[in-house]
Amino acid sequence: MKERVNEQLSNELRQASRSDTTITIIAIVVTFILFGIAMGFAGSAVDYTYNFATDPVLKLSVPATAAVFVSLIVMVVIDLYTIMALNNSKKRKAKIAENLARLYQEEGAVQYPVDDIVKGYQARGNLFTAILAALMSMGVILPVIMFINQIVEEL
């Protein structure tokens, strides 16, 4: 019976690690896609018309501007959701590792290095979170800078 529990807990630990990796990769790909969309529309959202008698007149494309900000909002929501999922997964993996340690102690097996394993999972989760946070920040800041630059370029 304890062998089954051990196998099940070990499988859950592996599954949680694979899920974290998959979720992170998908979030990174989606972030880059939405970043590209936002950058493309940010470059075309502002235009100026020139008249010989007046200064340049700013023309703001409402659909392009909306596309910029909607893609940024979707990017932030997806990345924040992914970061929350990674944090929940870290807690779950720590509990699973503790349960495995208890199981091994009951069996009288060699001391199970729970702290090292939990720290390893936490470090990996923190790395995934830092990567997503950095990409999300870059993905929001650069299109906004480009959009603002387009507005003030001719002023």
N, C-alpha and C positions, 0 to 999 in steps of 0.2 A: 504494500500500500504506500509506504513511504517512497519507494522508487518511483511510483506513478506521480506522486506529489512533486518530487524532485524534478522529474522530467517535464511536468506541466509548468512548473515555475521557471525552469531553464528555457523552455520554449517561449513562454510569455516574455521573458527578458530579451531573447533574440528577436521576437516579433516586434517588441516596442522599439528596439534599436533600428530595425529595418524600416519601421513606419516613420521614425524620426528622420532618417536619411531621405526616404521617398518624399515626405511632406516638405522637407527643406529644399530639395532639388526642384520640386514642382513650384514652390513659392518663388525661388530664384528665377526660374524660367518665366513665370508669369510677370514678375517684377520687371525683368528686362523687356518683355513685350510691351507692357504698359508704359514703361519708360520711353521706349521708342515711339509709341503713339503720342505720348505727351510732348516729346521733343519735336516731333513732326508738326503737330498742330500749333505748338508754341511759336515755331518759326513762321507760320503762315497766318497767325491770328490777327496780326497788326499790319496795316497797310497805310500808306499815305497817298493822297491825291495832291497833285501840284497844279497850281493855277498861277498864271503869270502875274495876276494882280494881287494875290494874297500869299501868305505863308503856307507851308504844307498843312493839309488838313488830315487829322488822324481818323482812320476808318478802322473800326474794330469789328472783326468777324465774330458774330455771336455764336454760330455753330462751332467754329474752331476753338473759341475761348471756352465754351461749355465742354467740348471734348477734352481739352487740356485738364480742366479741373475735375471732371468726372473720372477720367483715367487716374488722376492723382489720388482722389478719394478712394477709388476701388483698390488701388495699389496699397494704400495705407491700411485699409480694412483687412485685406487679405494677409498682409505681413503681420499686423497686430494679432490677428486670429492665429496665425502660425506660431508666433512667439508665445502666445498663451498656451497653445497645444504643446509646445516643447517644454514649457515650464511644468505643466501638468504631468507630462511624460516623465520628467526628471523625478518628480515626487513618487510616481508609480513605480519606477525602476528602483528607487531607494527602498520602498516597502517590500518589493519582491526580493531584493538582495538580503534584506534583514530576515525575511521569512526563510530563505535558503540557509542563512547562517544558523537560525534557530534549529532547522531540520538537521543540519550537519552536527550541531552540538548535541542534540538528542541522540544521534547515532554514535557519538563519541569519535567522530572523524577528526582529522587534523583541523586546527583552528582555521576557520574560514575568514579570509581578509576582507570583511564587509566594508570597512572604512575606505580601503584602497579602491575597491570596485565602485562604490558609490561616488567617490571623488572623481574617478575616471568618467563615469557616466555624466556627472555634473559638469565636468570640464568640457566634455564633448557637447553637451546641451548648451553651455554658455558660449562655446565657439559658434555653434549654429545660430544662436540668438544674436551674437555680435555681428555675424556676417549679414543676417537679414536686416538688422537695425541700420548697419552702414549702407547697405544697398537701398533701403527705403529712404534714408536721409538723402542720399545722392539722387535717388529717383524723384524726390520732391523738390529739392533745392535747385538742381540744374534747370529743369523746365521753367520754374518760376523766375530764375535769373534771366533765362533766355527771353521769356515773355516780357519782363520788365525792361530788358535791354531793347527789345523791339519797340516799346512804347517811347522810351526816352532817347532813342538813337537820333531822331531828327529834331528833337526839341532844342 
